[in-house]
Amino acid sequence: MQAVERVIVDNSWITILLVCLLACIFLLRGLSTVRLKGSVSSLLNKSFVESEIEENSSFFNPFKNVVFVFSITILSLLSYKIYLHYNSSSEQGFYTFLKILGVVFSYLTIKRLLEFLLSVIFKIDKKLDFFLVSKSIYLYSVSFFLLIAIVLVEYSQLNTLFLVYFSALLFSVRFIFHAVINKKLIFSELFYFILYLCAFEIAPLFILFRLLF
């Protein structure tokens, strides 16, 4: 009788990571309860976006840095779960997650730097302030809801397909809200908005999709 090799996948690192993400939320609460509540409910709170622009806090602001790291980690974990769902034969584990984390971090960091540099070079940074800030804050809001979905999938009977549909719904809502709240700018500069979508949103995501899948 031939022995069959038993492969045991240790996913305890996911639990540790989720605990760290919860710790990030408590840290954000300690840094600013008002900004944390505003970030979570920003999709329904336009005034919070406006207050963030008026505050004009430094790039090295602790709250901004922590919520940025939190969102990157959530998006990486989401990508990891979806990647394994559609590539069940692929290697899984913490090392695979780290590679995805590196790709997502590089993508978002380079994208934000390019957006900032181009807006300054073309002297339209003031005009794009609300557009760029609202886009970032809406992403933070989506990330908090994605954490709940990931926890449910990880510790309940819900499968990854729920996570796929739920995340698609959240990002669709984010896109709609962001388009509505910036409709004046978008329709006045429709050609450049379409160019922006192709260059900064669709094309990089297509490249990421090819790299991961």
Residue frames as a rotation matrix with the C-alpha (Angstrom) as fourth column:
MET 1
0.575 0.818 0.000 0.00
0.818 -0.575 0.000 0.00
0.000 0.000 -1.000 0.00
GLN 2
-0.274 -0.729 0.627 1.54
0.730 -0.582 -0.359 3.30
0.627 0.359 0.692 -1.12
ALA 3
-0.207 0.133 -0.969 1.82
0.843 -0.479 -0.245 6.07
-0.497 -0.868 -0.013 1.47
VAL 4
0.326 0.396 0.858 0.14
0.748 -0.663 0.021 9.36
0.577 0.635 -0.513 0.61
GLU 5
-0.738 -0.666 -0.111 1.92
0.616 -0.596 -0.515 12.52
0.276 -0.448 0.850 1.63
ARG 6
0.353 0.880 -0.319 -0.26
0.933 -0.303 0.195 14.67
0.075 -0.366 -0.927 3.85
VAL 7
-0.588 -0.524 0.616 0.05
0.521 -0.828 -0.207 18.39
0.619 0.200 0.760 3.33
ILE 8
0.245 0.628 -0.739 -1.01
0.962 -0.249 0.108 20.55
-0.117 -0.737 -0.665 6.26
VAL 9
-0.203 -0.243 0.949 -1.38
0.485 -0.866 -0.118 24.26
0.850 0.436 0.294 5.59
ASP 10
-0.290 0.022 -0.957 -0.87
0.932 -0.219 -0.287 26.44
-0.216 -0.976 0.043 8.66
ASN 11
-0.045 0.383 0.923 -3.09
0.547 -0.764 0.344 29.50
0.836 0.520 -0.174 8.46
SER 12
0.332 0.151 -0.931 -2.42
0.936 -0.178 0.304 30.67
-0.120 -0.972 -0.200 12.01
TRP 13
-0.736 -0.665 -0.125 -0.55
0.631 -0.742 0.227 33.66
-0.244 0.088 0.966 10.55
ILE 14
-0.440 0.667 0.602 -3.89
0.344 -0.494 0.798 34.95
0.830 0.558 -0.012 9.20
THR 15
0.559 0.636 -0.533 -5.29
0.709 -0.032 0.705 35.01
0.431 -0.771 -0.468 12.73
ILE 16
-0.074 -0.694 -0.717 -2.20
0.868 -0.398 0.296 36.87
-0.490 -0.600 0.632 13.97
LEU 17
-0.853 -0.249 0.458 -2.52
0.487 -0.695 0.529 39.31
0.187 0.675 0.714 11.07
LEU 18
0.013 0.949 0.314 -6.21
0.441 -0.287 0.850 39.95
0.897 0.127 -0.423 11.81
VAL 19
0.514 0.083 -0.854 -5.36
0.854 -0.137 0.502 40.61
-0.075 -0.987 -0.141 15.45
CYS 20
-0.550 -0.793 -0.263 -2.73
0.718 -0.609 0.335 43.14
-0.426 -0.005 0.905 14.29
LEU 21
-0.648 0.398 0.649 -5.34
0.393 -0.555 0.733 44.81
0.652 0.730 0.203 12.06
LEU 22
0.496 0.832 -0.249 -7.71
0.620 -0.138 0.772 45.08
0.608 -0.537 -0.584 15.02
ALA 23
0.126 -0.565 -0.815 -4.84
0.884 -0.309 0.351 46.56
-0.450 -0.765 0.460 17.02
CYS 24
-0.804 -0.395 0.443 -4.44
0.579 -0.688 0.437 49.14
0.133 0.608 0.783 14.23
ILE 25
0.002 0.901 0.433 -8.09
0.431 -0.392 0.813 50.15
0.902 0.185 -0.389 14.69
PHE 26
0.676 0.200 -0.709 -7.55
0.736 -0.141 0.662 50.64
0.033 -0.970 -0.243 18.42
LEU 27
-0.374 -0.878 -0.298 -4.42
0.814 -0.465 0.347 52.66
-0.444 -0.113 0.889 17.64
LEU 28
-0.651 0.221 0.726 -6.39
0.464 -0.641 0.611 54.82
0.601 0.735 0.315 15.19
ARG 29
0.475 0.874 -0.102 -9.04
0.562 -0.212 0.800 55.31
0.678 -0.437 -0.592 17.86
GLY 30
0.365 -0.434 -0.824 -6.36
0.840 -0.229 0.492 56.47
-0.402 -0.871 0.281 20.27
LEU 31
-0.705 -0.678 0.208 -4.91
0.690 -0.590 0.419 58.86
-0.161 0.440 0.884 17.68
SER 32
-0.852 0.493 -0.178 -8.28
-0.506 -0.862 0.037 60.39
-0.135 0.121 0.983 16.78
THR 33
-0.573 0.728 0.376 -11.72
0.418 0.654 -0.631 58.97
-0.706 -0.204 -0.679 17.49
VAL 34
0.257 0.686 -0.680 -13.35
-0.261 -0.629 -0.733 61.66
-0.931 0.366 0.018 15.33
ARG 35
-0.178 -0.413 -0.893 -11.18
-0.960 -0.126 0.249 60.88
-0.215 0.902 -0.374 12.29
LEU 36
-0.961 -0.141 0.240 -11.70
-0.118 0.987 0.107 57.14
-0.252 0.074 -0.965 12.74
LYS 37
-0.192 0.970 0.149 -15.49
0.406 0.217 -0.888 57.50
-0.893 -0.110 -0.436 12.81
GLY 38
0.312 0.272 -0.910 -15.31
-0.558 -0.723 -0.407 59.90
-0.769 0.635 -0.074 9.89
SER 39
-0.606 -0.635 -0.480 -13.17
-0.773 0.324 0.546 57.51
-0.191 0.701 -0.687 7.84
VAL 40
-0.840 0.326 0.434 -15.53
0.263 0.944 -0.201 54.60
-0.475 -0.054 -0.878 8.42
SER 41
0.088 0.995 0.046 -18.66
0.683 -0.027 -0.730 56.60
-0.725 0.096 -0.682 7.52
SER 42
-0.554 -0.439 -0.708 -17.08
-0.054 -0.829 0.557 58.86
-0.831 0.347 0.435 4.89
LEU 43
-0.858 0.267 0.439 -19.18
0.508 0.309 0.804 57.44
0.079 0.913 -0.400 2.04
LEU 44
0.156 0.985 0.079 -22.18
0.882 -0.175 0.437 59.10
0.444 0.002 -0.896 3.63
ASN 45
0.638 -0.005 -0.770 -20.36
0.563 -0.679 0.471 62.09
-0.525 -0.734 -0.430 5.09
LYS 46
0.496 -0.401 0.770 -19.11
0.679 -0.373 -0.632 64.62
0.541 0.837 0.088 2.54
SER 47
0.867 -0.116 0.486 -18.32
-0.310 -0.888 0.341 67.15
0.391 -0.446 -0.805 5.27
PHE 48
0.741 -0.638 0.209 -15.62
0.098 0.411 0.907 64.84
-0.664 -0.651 0.367 6.67
VAL 49
0.298 -0.618 0.727 -13.78
0.954 0.224 -0.200 64.87
-0.040 0.753 0.656 3.33
GLU 50
0.556 -0.017 0.831 -13.96
0.274 -0.940 -0.202 68.68
0.785 0.341 -0.518 3.30
SER 51
0.934 -0.204 0.293 -12.65
-0.352 -0.389 0.851 68.89
-0.060 -0.898 -0.436 6.87
GLU 52
0.551 -0.768 0.327 -9.70
0.576 0.634 0.516 66.64
-0.603 -0.097 0.792 5.94
ILE 53
0.251 -0.425 0.870 -8.77
0.850 -0.334 -0.408 68.97
0.463 0.842 0.277 3.08
GLU 54
0.734 0.094 0.672 -9.05
-0.120 -0.957 0.264 72.05
0.668 -0.275 -0.692 5.31
GLU 55
0.905 -0.414 0.101 -6.85
-0.029 0.176 0.984 70.42
-0.425 -0.893 0.147 7.95
ASN 56
0.775 -0.598 -0.204 -4.18
-0.319 -0.092 -0.943 69.74
0.546 0.796 -0.262 5.29
SER 57
0.757 -0.473 0.451 -2.13
-0.372 0.256 0.893 67.58
-0.537 -0.843 0.018 7.67
SER 58
-0.085 -0.931 -0.355 1.40
-0.946 -0.036 0.321 66.48
-0.312 0.363 -0.878 6.80
PHE 59
0.306 0.087 -0.948 2.10
-0.635 0.760 -0.135 63.35
0.709 0.643 0.288 4.79
PHE 60
-0.588 -0.641 -0.494 3.89
-0.007 0.614 -0.789 62.05
0.809 -0.461 -0.365 7.87
ASN 61
-0.146 0.655 0.742 0.77
-0.944 -0.316 0.092 62.42
0.295 -0.687 0.665 10.03
PRO 62
-0.857 -0.276 0.435 0.54
-0.439 0.834 -0.334 59.29
-0.270 -0.477 -0.836 12.29
PHE 63
-0.009 0.938 0.348 -3.18
-0.267 0.333 -0.905 58.74
-0.964 -0.101 0.247 11.61
LYS 64
0.562 0.190 -0.805 -2.68
-0.805 -0.101 -0.585 58.91
-0.192 0.977 0.096 7.83
ASN 65
-0.383 -0.827 -0.411 0.24
-0.872 0.471 -0.134 56.50
0.305 0.307 -0.902 7.95
VAL 66
-0.774 0.112 0.623 -1.51
-0.315 0.786 -0.533 53.93
-0.549 -0.608 -0.573 10.13
VAL 67
0.275 0.955 0.109 -4.76
-0.280 0.188 -0.941 53.96
-0.920 0.228 0.319 8.13
PHE 68
0.360 -0.247 -0.899 -2.73
-0.932 -0.053 -0.359 53.70
0.041 0.968 -0.249 4.89
VAL 69
-0.741 -0.669 -0.055 -0.85
-0.655 0.739 -0.158 50.64
0.146 -0.080 -0.986 6.17
PHE 70
-0.456 0.682 0.572 -4.14
-0.239 0.525 -0.817 49.19
-0.857 -0.509 -0.077 7.44
SER 71
0.530 0.732 -0.429 -5.79
-0.576 -0.061 -0.815 49.59
-0.622 0.679 0.389 4.02
ILE 72
-0.011 -0.635 -0.772 -2.81
-0.958 0.228 -0.174 48.13
0.287 0.738 -0.611 2.13
THR 73
-0.872 -0.325 0.365 -2.79
-0.449 0.828 -0.336 45.09
-0.192 -0.457 -0.868 4.40
ILE 74
-0.074 0.939 0.337 -6.54
-0.243 0.311 -0.919 44.57
-0.967 -0.150 0.205 3.99
LEU 75
0.588 0.283 -0.758 -6.32
-0.765 -0.110 -0.635 44.85
-0.263 0.953 0.152 0.19
SER 76
-0.393 -0.818 -0.421 -3.36
-0.871 0.477 -0.115 42.44
0.294 0.321 -0.900 0.15
LEU 77
-0.780 0.170 0.603 -5.21
-0.256 0.792 -0.554 39.90
-0.571 -0.587 -0.574 2.29
LEU 78
0.336 0.935 -0.117 -8.26
-0.400 0.029 -0.916 40.26
-0.853 0.355 0.384 0.04
SER 79
0.343 -0.301 -0.890 -6.10
-0.931 0.018 -0.364 39.70
0.125 0.954 -0.274 -3.06
TYR 80
-0.734 -0.664 0.145 -4.46
-0.679 0.713 -0.174 36.69
0.012 -0.226 -0.974 -1.39
LYS 81
-0.400 0.669 0.626 -7.82
-0.178 0.614 -0.769 35.05
-0.899 -0.419 -0.127 -0.60
ILE 82
0.624 0.668 -0.406 -9.20
-0.489 -0.071 -0.869 35.68
-0.609 0.741 0.283 -4.09
TYR 83
-0.018 -0.753 -0.658 -5.94
-0.988 0.114 -0.103 34.55
0.153 0.648 -0.746 -5.69
LEU 84
-0.860 -0.315 0.401 -6.08
-0.421 0.882 -0.211 31.21
-0.288 -0.350 -0.891 -3.88
HIS 85
0.006 0.955 0.296 -9.77
-0.259 0.287 -0.922 30.82
-0.966 -0.071 0.249 -4.71
TYR 86
0.817 0.328 -0.474 -9.10
-0.497 -0.017 -0.868 30.99
-0.292 0.945 0.149 -8.44
ASN 87
0.174 -0.813 -0.555 -5.70
-0.617 0.349 -0.705 29.27
0.767 0.466 -0.441 -8.25
SER 88
0.834 0.310 0.457 -6.26
-0.551 0.426 0.717 26.48
0.027 -0.850 0.526 -5.74
SER 89
0.825 -0.556 -0.102 -3.14
0.530 0.823 -0.203 24.61
0.197 0.113 0.974 -6.91
SER 90
0.320 -0.721 0.614 -0.87
-0.083 -0.667 -0.740 27.59
0.944 0.186 -0.274 -6.25
GLU 91
-0.447 -0.588 -0.674 1.45
0.676 0.272 -0.685 27.79
0.586 -0.762 0.276 -3.30
GLN 92
0.541 0.658 0.524 -0.19
0.060 -0.652 0.756 29.33
0.839 -0.378 -0.392 -0.27
GLY 93
0.290 -0.452 -0.844 1.15
0.952 0.224 0.207 30.66
0.096 -0.864 0.495 2.99
PHE 94
0.617 -0.039 -0.786 2.68
0.392 -0.851 0.350 33.73
-0.683 -0.524 -0.510 4.54
TYR 95
-0.482 -0.874 -0.066 5.44
0.329 -0.250 0.911 34.01
-0.812 0.417 0.408 1.92
THR 96
-0.470 0.414 0.780 2.87
0.859 0.012 0.512 34.21
0.203 0.910 -0.361 -0.90
PHE 97
0.637 0.731 -0.244 0.97
0.771 -0.610 0.185 36.86
-0.014 -0.306 -0.952 1.05
LEU 98
0.198 -0.655 -0.729 4.17
0.329 -0.656 0.679 38.90
-0.923 -0.374 0.086 1.50
LYS 99
-0.750 -0.461 0.475 4.75
0.570 -0.084 0.817 38.88
-0.337 0.884 0.326 -2.27
ILE 100
0.002 0.849 0.528 1.22
0.886 -0.247 0.394 40.14
0.465 0.467 -0.752 -2.87
LEU 101
0.658 0.182 -0.731 1.67
0.626 -0.672 0.396 42.73
-0.419 -0.718 -0.556 -0.10
GLY 102
-0.324 -0.890 -0.321 4.81
0.410 -0.438 0.800 43.97
-0.853 0.128 0.506 -1.83
VAL 103
-0.680 0.147 0.719 3.02
0.713 -0.096 0.694 44.30
0.171 0.984 -0.040 -5.17
VAL 104
0.385 0.920 0.080 0.01
0.841 -0.385 0.381 46.12
0.381 -0.079 -0.921 -3.67
PHE 105
0.457 -0.294 -0.839 2.20
0.547 -0.651 0.526 48.44
-0.702 -0.699 -0.136 -1.58
SER 106
-0.645 -0.763 0.043 4.36
0.462 -0.344 0.818 49.32
-0.609 0.547 0.574 -4.60
TYR 107
-0.414 0.568 0.711 1.32
0.830 -0.085 0.551 49.89
0.374 0.819 -0.436 -6.80
LEU 108
0.622 0.764 -0.172 -0.51
0.758 -0.533 0.375 52.21
0.195 -0.364 -0.911 -4.39
THR 109
0.284 -0.598 -0.750 2.63
0.493 -0.580 0.649 54.10
-0.822 -0.554 0.130 -3.33
ILE 110
-0.754 -0.589 0.291 3.86
0.519 -0.264 0.813 54.75
-0.402 0.764 0.505 -6.88
LYS 111
-0.166 0.798 0.579 0.32
0.875 -0.151 0.460 55.63
0.455 0.583 -0.673 -8.01
ARG 112
0.714 0.468 -0.521 -0.10
0.682 -0.634 0.364 58.23
-0.160 -0.615 -0.772 -5.25
LEU 113
-0.092 -0.840 -0.536 3.32
0.410 -0.522 0.748 59.73
-0.908 -0.151 0.392 -5.85
LEU 114
-0.757 -0.152 0.635 2.61
0.652 -0.122 0.748 60.07
-0.037 0.981 0.192 -9.57
GLU 115
0.262 0.934 0.245 -0.79
0.877 -0.336 0.343 61.65
0.403 0.125 -0.907 -8.91
PHE 116
0.629 -0.067 -0.774 0.79
0.531 -0.691 0.491 64.14
-0.567 -0.720 -0.399 -6.53
LEU 117
-0.396 -0.901 -0.177 3.75
0.413 -0.346 0.843 64.98
-0.820 0.261 0.509 -8.77
LEU 118
-0.607 0.209 0.767 1.66
0.771 -0.081 0.632 65.39
0.194 0.975 -0.112 -11.91
SER 119
0.520 0.853 -0.038 -0.89
0.825 -0.490 0.282 67.59
0.223 -0.178 -0.959 -10.13
VAL 120
0.432 -0.458 -0.777 1.95
0.362 -0.701 0.615 69.83
-0.826 -0.547 -0.137 -8.85
ILE 121
-0.615 -0.729 0.302 3.78
0.533 -0.101 0.840 69.91
-0.582 0.677 0.450 -12.20
PHE 122
-0.518 0.500 0.694 0.63
0.702 -0.215 0.679 70.93
0.489 0.839 -0.240 -14.07
LYS 123
-0.993 0.021 0.113 -0.36
-0.083 -0.812 -0.577 73.29
0.080 -0.583 0.809 -11.23
ILE 124
-0.167 0.981 -0.098 -3.76
-0.460 0.010 0.888 71.68
0.872 0.194 0.450 -10.71
ASP 125
-0.775 -0.224 -0.592 -3.15
0.333 0.652 -0.682 70.36
0.538 -0.725 -0.430 -7.20
LYS 126
-0.870 0.493 0.003 -5.71
-0.295 -0.515 -0.805 72.73
-0.395 -0.701 0.594 -5.64
LYS 127
-0.213 0.812 -0.543 -8.27
-0.964 -0.084 0.252 71.80
0.159 0.577 0.801 -8.26
LEU 128
-0.003 0.142 -0.990 -7.73
-0.295 0.946 0.136 68.08
0.955 0.293 0.040 -7.64
ASP 129
-0.775 -0.356 0.522 -7.50
-0.566 0.024 -0.824 68.22
0.280 -0.934 -0.220 -3.84
PHE 130
-0.077 0.847 0.526 -11.08
-0.892 0.177 -0.415 67.14
-0.445 -0.502 0.742 -3.23
PHE 131
0.614 0.300 -0.730 -10.97
-0.693 0.648 -0.317 64.47
0.378 0.701 0.605 -5.95
LEU 132
-0.143 -0.794 -0.591 -7.78
-0.252 0.606 -0.754 62.80
0.957 0.041 -0.287 -4.66
VAL 133
-0.809 -0.151 0.569 -8.55
-0.574 -0.012 -0.819 63.13
0.130 -0.989 -0.077 -0.95
SER 134
0.157 0.948 0.277 -12.09
-0.934 0.234 -0.270 61.76
-0.320 -0.217 0.922 -1.32
LYS 135
0.483 -0.030 -0.875 -10.76
-0.549 0.768 -0.329 58.84
0.682 0.639 0.355 -3.37
SER 136
-0.571 -0.786 -0.236 -8.29
-0.227 0.427 -0.875 57.92
0.789 -0.446 -0.422 -0.62
ILE 137
-0.700 0.340 0.628 -10.76
-0.693 -0.112 -0.712 58.33
-0.172 -0.934 0.314 2.21
TYR 138
0.412 0.884 -0.222 -13.38
-0.911 0.397 -0.111 56.24
-0.010 0.248 0.969 0.41
LEU 139
0.118 -0.470 -0.875 -10.79
-0.311 0.819 -0.482 53.50
0.943 0.329 -0.050 0.03
TYR 140
-0.869 -0.416 0.269 -10.16
-0.349 0.129 -0.928 53.61
0.352 -0.900 -0.257 3.79
SER 141
-0.205 0.890 0.407 -13.91
-0.931 -0.048 -0.363 53.30
-0.303 -0.453 0.838 4.40
VAL 142
0.552 0.371 -0.747 -14.16
-0.679 0.720 -0.144 50.27
0.485 0.586 0.649 2.12
SER 143
-0.357 -0.820 -0.447 -11.18
-0.314 0.556 -0.770 48.68
0.880 -0.135 -0.456 3.90
PHE 144
-0.720 0.142 0.679 -12.94
-0.683 0.024 -0.730 48.71
-0.120 -0.990 0.080 7.28
PHE 145
0.367 0.927 0.083 -15.95
-0.861 0.372 -0.348 46.87
-0.353 0.056 0.934 5.81
LEU 146
0.385 -0.316 -0.867 -13.66
-0.551 0.675 -0.491 44.43
0.741 0.667 0.086 3.99
LEU 147
-0.714 -0.647 0.269 -12.06
-0.575 0.322 -0.752 43.52
0.400 -0.691 -0.602 7.33
ILE 148
-0.192 0.746 0.638 -15.47
-0.787 0.272 -0.554 42.41
-0.587 -0.608 0.534 8.61
ALA 149
0.696 0.483 -0.531 -16.05
-0.717 0.510 -0.476 40.36
0.041 0.712 0.701 5.46
ILE 150
-0.066 -0.824 -0.563 -12.64
-0.551 0.501 -0.668 38.68
0.832 0.267 -0.487 5.69
VAL 151
-0.751 -0.158 0.641 -13.22
-0.657 0.284 -0.699 37.76
-0.071 -0.946 -0.317 9.35
LEU 152
0.235 0.932 0.277 -16.62
-0.786 0.349 -0.509 36.27
-0.571 -0.098 0.815 8.46
VAL 153
0.641 -0.042 -0.766 -15.15
-0.619 0.562 -0.549 34.21
0.454 0.826 0.334 5.62
GLU 154
-0.360 -0.919 -0.162 -12.25
-0.567 0.353 -0.745 33.04
0.741 -0.176 -0.648 7.76
TYR 155
-0.964 -0.090 0.248 -14.29
-0.263 0.411 -0.873 31.96
-0.023 -0.907 -0.420 10.80
SER 156
-0.086 0.974 0.210 -17.74
-0.605 0.117 -0.788 31.09
-0.792 -0.195 0.579 9.46
GLN 157
0.011 0.196 0.981 -19.35
0.470 0.865 -0.178 28.92
-0.883 0.463 -0.082 6.79
LEU 158
0.846 0.268 -0.461 -19.16
-0.214 -0.622 -0.753 31.69
-0.489 0.736 -0.468 4.19
ASN 159
0.364 -0.741 0.564 -16.78
0.821 0.542 0.182 30.93
-0.441 0.396 0.805 1.34
THR 160
-0.549 -0.734 -0.399 -14.42
0.438 -0.659 0.612 33.14
-0.712 0.161 0.683 -0.64
LEU 161
-0.538 0.416 0.733 -17.02
0.760 -0.136 0.636 33.64
0.364 0.899 -0.243 -3.36
PHE 162
0.591 0.722 -0.360 -18.97
0.806 -0.508 0.304 35.78
0.036 -0.470 -0.882 -0.88
LEU 163
0.120 -0.663 -0.739 -15.83
0.443 -0.630 0.638 37.87
-0.888 -0.404 0.218 -0.43
VAL 164
-0.763 -0.390 0.516 -15.50
0.609 -0.167 0.775 38.29
-0.216 0.906 0.365 -4.21
TYR 165
-0.086 0.841 0.534 -19.08
0.802 -0.259 0.538 39.53
0.591 0.475 -0.652 -4.64
PHE 166
0.663 0.349 -0.663 -19.03
0.724 -0.527 0.446 41.66
-0.193 -0.775 -0.602 -1.50
SER 167
-0.213 -0.827 -0.520 -15.77
0.464 -0.554 0.691 43.39
-0.860 -0.094 0.502 -2.42
ALA 168
-0.719 0.028 0.695 -17.05
0.678 -0.196 0.709 43.96
0.156 0.980 0.122 -5.98
LEU 169
0.360 0.928 0.092 -20.16
0.820 -0.362 0.442 45.58
0.444 -0.084 -0.892 -4.50
LEU 170
0.503 -0.213 -0.837 -18.14
0.618 -0.589 0.521 47.78
-0.604 -0.780 -0.164 -2.14
PHE 171
-0.580 -0.804 -0.133 -15.77
0.441 -0.447 0.779 49.00
-0.685 0.393 0.613 -4.84
SER 172
-0.444 0.529 0.723 -18.71
0.778 -0.172 0.604 49.66
0.444 0.831 -0.335 -7.18
VAL 173
0.654 0.680 -0.332 -20.41
0.748 -0.515 0.419 51.74
0.114 -0.522 -0.845 -4.46
ARG 174
0.097 -0.724 -0.683 -17.11
0.523 -0.547 0.654 53.57
-0.847 -0.421 0.326 -3.86
PHE 175
-0.771 -0.420 0.478 -16.78
0.608 -0.265 0.748 54.36
-0.188 0.868 0.460 -7.56
ILE 176
-0.013 0.874 0.485 -20.38
0.815 -0.272 0.512 55.60
0.579 0.402 -0.709 -7.82
PHE 177
0.709 0.270 -0.651 -20.16
0.662 -0.574 0.483 57.78
-0.243 -0.773 -0.586 -4.71
HIS 178
-0.204 -0.890 -0.407 -16.81
0.514 -0.451 0.729 59.17
-0.833 -0.061 0.550 -5.81
ALA 179
-0.701 0.010 0.713 -18.15
0.694 -0.225 0.684 59.97
0.168 0.974 0.151 -9.29
VAL 180
0.334 0.929 0.159 -21.28
0.808 -0.369 0.459 61.62
0.485 -0.025 -0.874 -7.89
ILE 181
0.623 -0.098 -0.776 -19.45
0.595 -0.584 0.552 63.74
-0.507 -0.806 -0.305 -5.35
ASN 182
-0.355 -0.817 -0.453 -16.99
0.142 -0.527 0.838 64.92
-0.924 0.233 0.304 -8.03
LYS 183
0.206 0.541 0.815 -19.47
0.844 0.324 -0.428 65.14
-0.495 0.776 -0.390 -10.92
LYS 184
0.907 0.141 -0.397 -18.80
-0.012 -0.934 -0.358 68.83
-0.421 0.329 -0.845 -11.66
LEU 185
0.060 -0.975 -0.212 -15.07
-0.666 -0.197 0.719 68.25
-0.744 0.098 -0.661 -12.08
ILE 186
-0.400 -0.209 0.892 -15.57
0.287 0.896 0.338 65.02
-0.870 0.391 -0.299 -14.02
PHE 187
0.425 0.674 0.604 -18.04
0.793 0.044 -0.608 66.42
-0.436 0.738 -0.515 -16.54
SER 188
0.866 -0.162 -0.474 -16.07
-0.267 -0.950 -0.164 69.63
-0.423 0.268 -0.865 -17.02
GLU 189
-0.093 -0.947 -0.307 -12.92
-0.970 0.016 0.244 67.62
-0.226 0.321 -0.920 -17.73
LEU 190
0.732 0.552 0.400 -14.45
-0.484 0.834 -0.265 64.40
-0.480 0.000 0.877 -19.10
PHE 191
0.764 -0.489 -0.421 -11.66
-0.253 0.374 -0.892 63.66
0.594 0.788 0.162 -21.60
TYR 192
-0.234 -0.921 0.310 -8.95
-0.670 -0.078 -0.738 63.96
0.704 -0.381 -0.599 -18.94
PHE 193
0.054 0.338 0.939 -11.02
-0.923 0.376 -0.082 61.93
-0.381 -0.863 0.333 -16.49
ILE 194
0.957 0.289 -0.022 -11.29
-0.267 0.848 -0.459 59.05
-0.114 0.445 0.888 -18.98
LEU 195
0.396 -0.899 -0.188 -7.55
-0.278 0.078 -0.957 59.35
0.875 0.431 -0.219 -19.66
TYR 196
-0.264 -0.445 0.856 -6.92
-0.933 -0.108 -0.344 59.25
0.245 -0.889 -0.387 -15.90
LEU 197
0.542 0.563 0.624 -9.06
-0.696 0.717 -0.042 56.12
-0.471 -0.411 0.781 -15.50
CYS 198
0.946 -0.186 -0.267 -7.19
-0.070 0.685 -0.725 54.34
0.318 0.704 0.635 -18.27
ALA 199
0.188 -0.979 0.085 -3.71
-0.255 -0.132 -0.958 55.41
0.948 0.158 -0.274 -17.15
PHE 200
-0.561 -0.475 0.678 -3.99
-0.694 -0.176 -0.698 55.28
0.451 -0.862 -0.231 -13.35
GLU 201
-0.046 0.639 0.768 -6.85
-0.870 0.352 -0.345 52.88
-0.490 -0.684 0.540 -12.60
ILE 202
0.852 0.523 -0.019 -7.54
-0.456 0.724 -0.518 50.35
-0.257 0.450 0.855 -15.36
ALA 203
0.539 -0.699 -0.470 -4.06
-0.410 0.269 -0.871 49.80
0.736 0.663 -0.142 -16.84
PRO 204
-0.456 -0.752 0.477 -2.24
-0.807 0.122 -0.578 49.26
0.376 -0.648 -0.662 -13.48
LEU 205
0.082 0.569 0.819 -5.01
-0.776 0.551 -0.306 46.90
-0.625 -0.611 0.486 -12.30
PHE 206
0.903 0.211 -0.375 -4.71
-0.420 0.623 -0.660 44.93
0.094 0.754 0.651 -15.54
ILE 207
0.053 -0.972 -0.229 -0.95
-0.552 0.163 -0.818 44.62
0.832 0.170 -0.528 -14.98
LEU 208
-0.450 -0.150 0.880 -1.54
-0.884 0.216 -0.415 43.52
-0.128 -0.965 -0.230 -11.38
PHE 209
0.580 0.758 0.298 -4.09
-0.661 0.652 -0.372 40.94
-0.476 0.019 0.879 -12.57
ARG 210
0.737 -0.365 -0.569 -1.56
-0.354 0.509 -0.785 39.54
0.576 0.780 0.246 -15.05
LEU 211
-0.306 -0.921 0.242 1.16
-0.692 0.041 -0.721 39.41
0.654 -0.388 -0.650 -12.38
LEU 212
-0.389 0.216 0.896 -1.03
-0.836 0.327 -0.442 37.63
-0.388 -0.920 0.053 -9.83
PHE 213
0.423 0.690 0.588 -2.99
-0.329 0.721 -0.610 35.31
-0.845 0.064 0.532 -12.13
